[in-house]
Amino acid sequence: MARKERPLDGEDGPLLEFATALRRLRHEAGSPPYRDMSARAHYSVATLSGAAAGRRLPSLDVTLSYVRACGGDPEEWERRWHEAAVRLAGDGAGSGAPQDAGSGPGDAQGLPYVGLAPFRAEDAALFFGRERLVEDLFAAVTRHRVVALVGASGAGKSSLLHAGLLPRLRSGSPPRAVTVLTPGPHPLDRARRALATEGATESGTEPVAAERVLVVDQFEEVFTVCADPAERSRFVTEIVAAARRPGSGCRVVLGIRADFYGHCTRHPELVDVLREAQVVVGPMSAAELRRAVVEPARRAGLTVEGGLQATLVAHAHGQVGALPLLSHSLLETWRRRRGAALTLDGFHAAGGFEGALAQSAEALYDSLSAPQQRLARQVFVHLIALGEGTEDTKRPVAREELGQDADTRTVLARAAALRLLTLDRGAVELTHEALIRAWPRLRGWLGDDRERLRRHRQLAEAARAWEAVGRDPGALLRGAPLALARELTADPGGVLVLTAGEREFLAAATAAETAAGDSARRRTRRLRLLVGALAALVVVAAVAIGSAVRAEDEVTRQRNDAVAQNLAETSADMASTEPGLAVQLGLTAYRLSPSARTRDGLLSALMTSLPAHDKEVVALAYRPDGRQLATVSGDRTARLWQTRGSGRPALVATLTGHGAPLRAVAYRPDGRALATAAADGGVRLWDVTDPGRAAVAAELPVRDADVRALAFSPDGRTLATAGAAGAVRLWDVTGVTGVTGVTGVTAVTAVAGPAGAPGAARPPVEEATVPGHRDTVRAVAFSPDGRILASGGEDTTVRLTDVSDRTRPAPLAVLRGQDIAVFSVAFAPGGRVLATASGGRTPVRLWDLAEPRRPAPLATLAGHTDVVGSVAFSPDGRSLASASDDRTVRLWSVARGARPAPLATLTGHVTAVGSVAFSPDGAVLASGGYDTTLRLADTGLDRALAGACAHTGPRITRAQWASYLPYLDYAPPCSGLERPPATGRTP
């Protein structure tokens, strides 16, 4: 006879309801003994009885085994289980998290690893390996009023704050009250509420304390989620002022993602904090990693196989962003443990270090039906903020934005059960950004949908602005922007989800445009009737008619100007996706209104664009003969391209072997050797005499942790390297030349003497170290005569050094005046002018070096709206190009004796532009962007405009014309017509 079960305890809720339903199912099946059910279900008696105990939600597998043993319907119970999981996740019921199948010592004590989720304060007992960094951070908070914790995505900043710093602050003497917040879309409101709450935490359970600490986690949301620059600035000002106010009992800790460091430097208050009180989260040591792996398991009564320990430590050692992958692979290995042991076999079964997360995400995707898979794509893409010069980041969204249907609830529940998504306090977000990097399917979705997602974000911002001004009709979209926004409603793949507010905004804009069109047509009809009536009084009304014609011409001109401006922006935006159509729209805009903006839009559309690398293009250089272009990237490769003017270049070779992202590239003046530098300090010299068989000719001894810049002297005998800790080094490379060999193998050969006889082979020799800089050096360049070296760095200075004697460099002068770091320096061909690139109020500056010991400022070039990362002079010295994080490349006229003036602004890169270079003949300008693309522009502006029709492809159709130019008669710009399109369309 089956024994009687204990009564269910606890309050009403989803757990109790689920357990009651399971018991009812067993009763209806005749109350079979759990021993009999265990034989049928292949789970222990304790596991099956625990499933109906009401203390925790059993795993889906245990639930379905219980149901089958009682003769129930598995499909119905799978639906019930997902509904219960969603309710529990929405309630934040930690005790209701689904149990994992199986039994072992760890079951009774919960999960020993947290997976993708950051450690919380209640997880402090499982938080190991960061003890020293916790003490460093605690000491910094004790010494300073405001502290910045800076680290890469995946370095463990949130875990360090929640599970490390918070318990340390609360247990100190005296204990400090702590308030934790994330900025969200309205950080100012959250900060004011937090600062007004004396000594309370998020839960409001802490007592009032003499001193309190405000912890701002995921500070980068100020830049990615908050859309109002004014609110962003007020938030920064208020939290810093709250801590530094005399007599204040408040301290502030900011958790900042490293790739948003540059964004922080735009706020003077944060610059002071970063300079004075900064704690950097780097990679964990091998010993720290071993503690993080072994100690949580030991606390749960488990062991970690020695081979597994070694494998995990080897994978994660030296990788600053690897901790989420490590934690997730440990969690998946724990789920596949053998008894009380975590094994290497279980680790491999979970997918390995980088594959475990992708395997979990793919398992989720494969478990969904076809409609649910489409919903999953919508959900995951909607939870990502596209990077603008930075990596893509997660963004929290309100639960109601994602729909309330059963399929959406199922997708959210299953993703939350696998810890891929977090459902908390009515919001949904990715558990960690590591998912964006580790799941290939998600990266593919983002690549396919990036342009539509960018338009959707623009629509969302416009809708919010419309709501903010009380739905003022003046804030509605019109013309081409509205047409592009309306395309989002006809999404064939169902990728985008428009909120009710966005749909109302589109409907209002469409209605307003329709009304405006009807009104315009009525005005036109009234005007024609008036003209017909006055025709009978020609003599009397001649002057009035003339005035009306002039007025109509002026209205037409103004309309054409507005249409042309919108059309020029549209053509630049679509240049990478539909280049032929983009050129025709840009040419039409230029003919309608030949202004600087429409000319720039057409020139941008005419640029050749191609994906050059898998990650950002950080630097590029032309070979001196102009027939080859080298690019280097964060994907750890350099690529060689055969160039054909401004046409599409052809890939010749990919150079591999560096162990870290590449930072810089430079050709030796003879074009036979190429130097590349990486973030781990590695510098290689490549023989590129035969580009198709490029080989390593030499490697410089590693002296610095990060090499940021390279430059060959004009005679090719010296290589300058610059990087971390203010290091600028000069290397004698006269004994090195490239030889044919196997790529990736170091080889050093003799240099031919004057008569062709070989000299003695020798490796590169360090000649001297150039002193002066106090922080990382980001740029270096030789003067054309090789006697002066210019270097610029993060200490905001540019230094000129006499290197006539390469073994004894002597300081000449220090150029000051930049607001932030100097990212690029370039000499004009004559050597009498130096250009520097920075940010703030002086993004590009020109200096007179007629007297190198007393340089004088020449001019400041204004126009960029963000940091300028690269500058380059044209070979004739009459033009300067600058590349910026504002996604533009600008051309300037800098002819000697004339005032600098803008020539053109080129757009098209969708993220920051990191590098720019002229071809040796000055005919082509190349730019590399953080959007992974290489773009080439013809610098002969008149020549480019005259030949625009050679780049159009298929002629624009009538349907396309009606979509972009509804008020103009159909007149394709490249059909032999030499006149502008007609001024109006007959209604």
Secondary structure, DSSP 8 states (H G I E B T S, - for coil): ---------S-SSHHHHHHHHHHHHHHHTT---HHHHHHHHTS-HHHHHHHTSSSS---HHHHHHHHHHTT--HHHHHHHHHHHHHHHHHHT-GGGS---SS-STTGGG--S--TTS---GGGGGG--S-HHHHHHHHHHHHH-SEEEEEE-TTS-HHHIIIIIIHHHHHHSSS--EEEEE---S-HHHHHHHHHHSTT--TTS-S---SSEEEEE-STTHHHHT---HHHHHHHHHHHHHHHHSTT--EEEEEEEEGGGHHHHTTSHHHHHHHHHSEEEE----HHHHHHHHHHHHHHTT-EE-HHHHHHHHHHHTT-TT-HHHHHHHHHHHHHT-BTTEE-HHHHHHTTHHHHHHHHHHHHHHHTS-HHHHHHHHHHHHHTEE--SSS--EE--EEGGGG--SHHHHHHHHHHHHTTSEEEETTEEEES-THHHHH-HHHHHHHHHHHHHHHHHHHHHHHHHHHHHTTS-GGGS--HHHHHHHHHGGG-TT------HHHHHHHHHHHHHHHHHHHHHHHHHHHHHHHHHHHHTTHHHHHHHHHHHHHHHHHHHHHHHHHHHHHHHHHHHHTTTT-HHHHHHHHHHHHHH---HHHHHHHHHHHSEEEE--SS-EEEEEE-TTSSEEEEEETTS-EEEEE--TTS--EEEEEE---SS-EEEEEE-TTSSEEEEEETTS-EEEEE-SSGGG-EEEEEE---SS-EEEEEE-TTSSEEEEEEGGG-EEEEE-TT----S--TT-------B-TTS-B------EEEEE----SS-EEEEEE-TTSSEEEEEETTS-EEEEE-SSTTS-EEEEEE---SS---EEEE-TTSSEEEEE--TT-SEEEEE-SSTTS-EEEEEE---SS-EEEEEE-TTSSEEEEEETTS-EEEEE--TTS--EEEEEE---SS-EEEEEE-TTSSEEEEEETTSEEEEEES-HHHHHHTGGGG--S---HHHHHHH-TTS----TTSS--S---S----
